[in-house]
Amino acid sequence: MRYLAAYVLSVLGGKESPTEENIQTILGSVGVDCDSDRVSMVIKQLQGKNIEEIISKGQSLLASVSGASSTPVTTTTQEAVTKPLAIAKEDDKGGDPSDDSDDGEGLLSLFDD
């Protein structure tokens, strides 16, 4: 998932055909090591394809899954970003500093396989 996210970020940043180096730079900027085989696979699978069309097709597939709502992915993405931010604000207000464990709600957990 992290490789796909880095690829999409690179496309959104203006690269029509992201390279392995582009993906490594993005992931390295947040301290994530890259597996060049996985990066190559993502690039090979997405080479020459329109990201907007792939996302649109994926959204329609998610809508067809039993129990899935028709809520746009952007709402889910927004919740995934705002929830950790709200938690961080609470911590800044004097939360218990001894409870600094990452229970999976941090932003970096979004990119874990």
Summary of the structure (lengths in Angstrom):
residues: 113
radius of gyration: 16.8
end to end distance: 5.9
largest distance: 49.7
contacts: 232
relative contact order: 0.12
helix: 62%
strand: 0%
